[in-house]
Amino acid sequence: MNRVLKEFRDFAVRGNVIDLAVGIIVGGAFGTIARSLVDDILMPPLGLLLGGVKFDDFFLLLKEGATGGPYATVAEAKAAGAVTINYGLVINNIVTFLIVSLAVFFLVRLINRLRREKDAEPPPATTKTCGYCCTTIALRATRCPACTSELPREDAASH
């Protein structure tokens, strides 16, 4: 049993698991922001352009509730116990998904660009180390200024 607990502890504190947990928490917070962006900023003007409609209240009535319809909102229909298909909420969720997907795409794109820059080849060397006294000298030097040893000439083009 102790071995299983030790393995679980090693698994739980491994960097990838912690990174995943942080990603889920940040993703949840970002989802809340995206939902607010859709519900509070994008959909009201769009609804206004379409004649003052609220997408949240687009629904198809399948069966009336205890108190007969018509129902102006999904909330009224649910309160009456009506059975509805809430396609307006689906539209909102699709728009939210598209916004989150677009944001994640740009984030991954940025991360990939940063990784490419990090993994790029280092600039060519401009110095070398004297094999006799370990002094750093210019790449094209033929004699070490510290110990005066003769060194083979190396051009930057040969590297």
MODELLER restraints for C-alpha pairs under 7 A, 6 or more apart:
rsr = mdl.restraints
at = mdl.atoms
rsr.add(forms.Gaussian(group=physical.xy_distance, feature=features.Distance(at['CA:31:A'], at['CA:100:A']), mean=7.00, stdev=0.5))
rsr.add(forms.Gaussian(group=physical.xy_distance, feature=features.Distance(at['CA:34:A'], at['CA:96:A']), mean=6.01, stdev=0.5))
rsr.add(forms.Gaussian(group=physical.xy_distance, feature=features.Distance(at['CA:34:A'], at['CA:99:A']), mean=6.79, stdev=0.5))
rsr.add(forms.Gaussian(group=physical.xy_distance, feature=features.Distance(at['CA:34:A'], at['CA:100:A']), mean=6.45, stdev=0.5))
rsr.add(forms.Gaussian(group=physical.xy_distance, feature=features.Distance(at['CA:35:A'], at['CA:96:A']), mean=5.83, stdev=0.5))
rsr.add(forms.Gaussian(group=physical.xy_distance, feature=features.Distance(at['CA:38:A'], at['CA:92:A']), mean=6.90, stdev=0.5))
rsr.add(forms.Gaussian(group=physical.xy_distance, feature=features.Distance(at['CA:38:A'], at['CA:95:A']), mean=6.89, stdev=0.5))
rsr.add(forms.Gaussian(group=physical.xy_distance, feature=features.Distance(at['CA:38:A'], at['CA:96:A']), mean=5.99, stdev=0.5))
rsr.add(forms.Gaussian(group=physical.xy_distance, feature=features.Distance(at['CA:47:A'], at['CA:53:A']), mean=4.74, stdev=0.5))
rsr.add(forms.Gaussian(group=physical.xy_distance, feature=features.Distance(at['CA:47:A'], at['CA:54:A']), mean=5.52, stdev=0.5))
rsr.add(forms.Gaussian(group=physical.xy_distance, feature=features.Distance(at['CA:47:A'], at['CA:55:A']), mean=6.77, stdev=0.5))
rsr.add(forms.Gaussian(group=physical.xy_distance, feature=features.Distance(at['CA:55:A'], at['CA:88:A']), mean=4.54, stdev=0.5))
rsr.add(forms.Gaussian(group=physical.xy_distance, feature=features.Distance(at['CA:55:A'], at['CA:89:A']), mean=6.70, stdev=0.5))
rsr.add(forms.Gaussian(group=physical.xy_distance, feature=features.Distance(at['CA:56:A'], at['CA:88:A']), mean=4.86, stdev=0.5))
rsr.add(forms.Gaussian(group=physical.xy_distance, feature=features.Distance(at['CA:56:A'], at['CA:89:A']), mean=5.09, stdev=0.5))
rsr.add(forms.Gaussian(group=physical.xy_distance, feature=features.Distance(at['CA:57:A'], at['CA:73:A']), mean=4.99, stdev=0.5))
rsr.add(forms.Gaussian(group=physical.xy_distance, feature=features.Distance(at['CA:57:A'], at['CA:74:A']), mean=5.37, stdev=0.5))
rsr.add(forms.Gaussian(group=physical.xy_distance, feature=features.Distance(at['CA:57:A'], at['CA:88:A']), mean=6.06, stdev=0.5))
rsr.add(forms.Gaussian(group=physical.xy_distance, feature=features.Distance(at['CA:58:A'], at['CA:86:A']), mean=6.19, stdev=0.5))
rsr.add(forms.Gaussian(group=physical.xy_distance, feature=features.Distance(at['CA:58:A'], at['CA:87:A']), mean=5.97, stdev=0.5))
rsr.add(forms.Gaussian(group=physical.xy_distance, feature=features.Distance(at['CA:58:A'], at['CA:88:A']), mean=4.38, stdev=0.5))
rsr.add(forms.Gaussian(group=physical.xy_distance, feature=features.Distance(at['CA:59:A'], at['CA:74:A']), mean=6.80, stdev=0.5))
rsr.add(forms.Gaussian(group=physical.xy_distance, feature=features.Distance(at['CA:59:A'], at['CA:84:A']), mean=6.26, stdev=0.5))
rsr.add(forms.Gaussian(group=physical.xy_distance, feature=features.Distance(at['CA:59:A'], at['CA:85:A']), mean=5.40, stdev=0.5))
rsr.add(forms.Gaussian(group=physical.xy_distance, feature=features.Distance(at['CA:59:A'], at['CA:86:A']), mean=4.28, stdev=0.5))
rsr.add(forms.Gaussian(group=physical.xy_distance, feature=features.Distance(at['CA:59:A'], at['CA:87:A']), mean=5.50, stdev=0.5))
rsr.add(forms.Gaussian(group=physical.xy_distance, feature=features.Distance(at['CA:59:A'], at['CA:88:A']), mean=6.25, stdev=0.5))
rsr.add(forms.Gaussian(group=physical.xy_distance, feature=features.Distance(at['CA:60:A'], at['CA:84:A']), mean=5.47, stdev=0.5))
rsr.add(forms.Gaussian(group=physical.xy_distance, feature=features.Distance(at['CA:60:A'], at['CA:85:A']), mean=5.02, stdev=0.5))
rsr.add(forms.Gaussian(group=physical.xy_distance, feature=features.Distance(at['CA:60:A'], at['CA:86:A']), mean=6.50, stdev=0.5))
rsr.add(forms.Gaussian(group=physical.xy_distance, feature=features.Distance(at['CA:61:A'], at['CA:83:A']), mean=6.27, stdev=0.5))
rsr.add(forms.Gaussian(group=physical.xy_distance, feature=features.Distance(at['CA:61:A'], at['CA:84:A']), mean=4.59, stdev=0.5))
rsr.add(forms.Gaussian(group=physical.xy_distance, feature=features.Distance(at['CA:61:A'], at['CA:85:A']), mean=6.59, stdev=0.5))
rsr.add(forms.Gaussian(group=physical.xy_distance, feature=features.Distance(at['CA:62:A'], at['CA:83:A']), mean=5.39, stdev=0.5))
rsr.add(forms.Gaussian(group=physical.xy_distance, feature=features.Distance(at['CA:62:A'], at['CA:84:A']), mean=5.34, stdev=0.5))
rsr.add(forms.Gaussian(group=physical.xy_distance, feature=features.Distance(at['CA:63:A'], at['CA:82:A']), mean=5.62, stdev=0.5))
rsr.add(forms.Gaussian(group=physical.xy_distance, feature=features.Distance(at['CA:63:A'], at['CA:83:A']), mean=5.01, stdev=0.5))
rsr.add(forms.Gaussian(group=physical.xy_distance, feature=features.Distance(at['CA:64:A'], at['CA:82:A']), mean=4.62, stdev=0.5))
rsr.add(forms.Gaussian(group=physical.xy_distance, feature=features.Distance(at['CA:64:A'], at['CA:83:A']), mean=6.58, stdev=0.5))
rsr.add(forms.Gaussian(group=physical.xy_distance, feature=features.Distance(at['CA:65:A'], at['CA:80:A']), mean=4.81, stdev=0.5))
rsr.add(forms.Gaussian(group=physical.xy_distance, feature=features.Distance(at['CA:65:A'], at['CA:81:A']), mean=4.34, stdev=0.5))
rsr.add(forms.Gaussian(group=physical.xy_distance, feature=features.Distance(at['CA:65:A'], at['CA:82:A']), mean=3.80, stdev=0.5))
rsr.add(forms.Gaussian(group=physical.xy_distance, feature=features.Distance(at['CA:66:A'], at['CA:80:A']), mean=5.61, stdev=0.5))
rsr.add(forms.Gaussian(group=physical.xy_distance, feature=features.Distance(at['CA:66:A'], at['CA:81:A']), mean=6.20, stdev=0.5))
rsr.add(forms.Gaussian(group=physical.xy_distance, feature=features.Distance(at['CA:67:A'], at['CA:80:A']), mean=5.63, stdev=0.5))
rsr.add(forms.Gaussian(group=physical.xy_distance, feature=features.Distance(at['CA:71:A'], at['CA:77:A']), mean=5.52, stdev=0.5))
rsr.add(forms.Gaussian(group=physical.xy_distance, feature=features.Distance(at['CA:126:A'], at['CA:138:A']), mean=6.30, stdev=0.5))
rsr.add(forms.Gaussian(group=physical.xy_distance, feature=features.Distance(at['CA:126:A'], at['CA:139:A']), mean=5.35, stdev=0.5))
rsr.add(forms.Gaussian(group=physical.xy_distance, feature=features.Distance(at['CA:127:A'], at['CA:136:A']), mean=6.50, stdev=0.5))
rsr.add(forms.Gaussian(group=physical.xy_distance, feature=features.Distance(at['CA:127:A'], at['CA:137:A']), mean=5.49, stdev=0.5))
rsr.add(forms.Gaussian(group=physical.xy_distance, feature=features.Distance(at['CA:127:A'], at['CA:138:A']), mean=4.45, stdev=0.5))
rsr.add(forms.Gaussian(group=physical.xy_distance, feature=features.Distance(at['CA:127:A'], at['CA:139:A']), mean=4.34, stdev=0.5))
rsr.add(forms.Gaussian(group=physical.xy_distance, feature=features.Distance(at['CA:128:A'], at['CA:136:A']), mean=5.70, stdev=0.5))
rsr.add(forms.Gaussian(group=physical.xy_distance, feature=features.Distance(at['CA:128:A'], at['CA:137:A']), mean=5.53, stdev=0.5))
rsr.add(forms.Gaussian(group=physical.xy_distance, feature=features.Distance(at['CA:128:A'], at['CA:138:A']), mean=6.19, stdev=0.5))
rsr.add(forms.Gaussian(group=physical.xy_distance, feature=features.Distance(at['CA:128:A'], at['CA:139:A']), mean=5.23, stdev=0.5))
rsr.add(forms.Gaussian(group=physical.xy_distance, feature=features.Distance(at['CA:129:A'], at['CA:135:A']), mean=5.49, stdev=0.5))
rsr.add(forms.Gaussian(group=physical.xy_distance, feature=features.Distance(at['CA:129:A'], at['CA:136:A']), mean=4.51, stdev=0.5))
rsr.add(forms.Gaussian(group=physical.xy_distance, feature=features.Distance(at['CA:129:A'], at['CA:137:A']), mean=6.03, stdev=0.5))
rsr.add(forms.Gaussian(group=physical.xy_distance, feature=features.Distance(at['CA:130:A'], at['CA:136:A']), mean=6.38, stdev=0.5))
rsr.add(forms.Gaussian(group=physical.xy_distance, feature=features.Distance(at['CA:130:A'], at['CA:137:A']), mean=6.93, stdev=0.5))
rsr.add(forms.Gaussian(group=physical.xy_distance, feature=features.Distance(at['CA:130:A'], at['CA:144:A']), mean=6.54, stdev=0.5))
rsr.add(forms.Gaussian(group=physical.xy_distance, feature=features.Distance(at['CA:133:A'], at['CA:147:A']), mean=6.65, stdev=0.5))
rsr.add(forms.Gaussian(group=physical.xy_distance, feature=features.Distance(at['CA:135:A'], at['CA:146:A']), mean=6.98, stdev=0.5))
rsr.add(forms.Gaussian(group=physical.xy_distance, feature=features.Distance(at['CA:137:A'], at['CA:144:A']), mean=6.94, stdev=0.5))
rsr.add(forms.Gaussian(group=physical.xy_distance, feature=features.Distance(at['CA:139:A'], at['CA:154:A']), mean=6.24, stdev=0.5))
rsr.add(forms.Gaussian(group=physical.xy_distance, feature=features.Distance(at['CA:139:A'], at['CA:155:A']), mean=6.94, stdev=0.5))
rsr.add(forms.Gaussian(group=physical.xy_distance, feature=features.Distance(at['CA:140:A'], at['CA:153:A']), mean=5.93, stdev=0.5))
rsr.add(forms.Gaussian(group=physical.xy_distance, feature=features.Distance(at['CA:140:A'], at['CA:154:A']), mean=5.46, stdev=0.5))
rsr.add(forms.Gaussian(group=physical.xy_distance, feature=features.Distance(at['CA:140:A'], at['CA:155:A']), mean=5.70, stdev=0.5))
rsr.add(forms.Gaussian(group=physical.xy_distance, feature=features.Distance(at['CA:141:A'], at['CA:153:A']), mean=6.52, stdev=0.5))
rsr.add(forms.Gaussian(group=physical.xy_distance, feature=features.Distance(at['CA:142:A'], at['CA:150:A']), mean=5.84, stdev=0.5))
rsr.add(forms.Gaussian(group=physical.xy_distance, feature=features.Distance(at['CA:142:A'], at['CA:151:A']), mean=4.78, stdev=0.5))
rsr.add(forms.Gaussian(group=physical.xy_distance, feature=features.Distance(at['CA:142:A'], at['CA:152:A']), mean=5.97, stdev=0.5))
rsr.add(forms.Gaussian(group=physical.xy_distance, feature=features.Distance(at['CA:142:A'], at['CA:153:A']), mean=5.29, stdev=0.5))
rsr.add(forms.Gaussian(group=physical.xy_distance, feature=features.Distance(at['CA:143:A'], at['CA:149:A']), mean=5.49, stdev=0.5))
rsr.add(forms.Gaussian(group=physical.xy_distance, feature=features.Distance(at['CA:143:A'], at['CA:150:A']), mean=4.43, stdev=0.5))
rsr.add(forms.Gaussian(group=physical.xy_distance, feature=features.Distance(at['CA:143:A'], at['CA:151:A']), mean=5.37, stdev=0.5))
rsr.add(forms.Gaussian(group=physical.xy_distance, feature=features.Distance(at['CA:144:A'], at['CA:150:A']), mean=6.60, stdev=0.5))
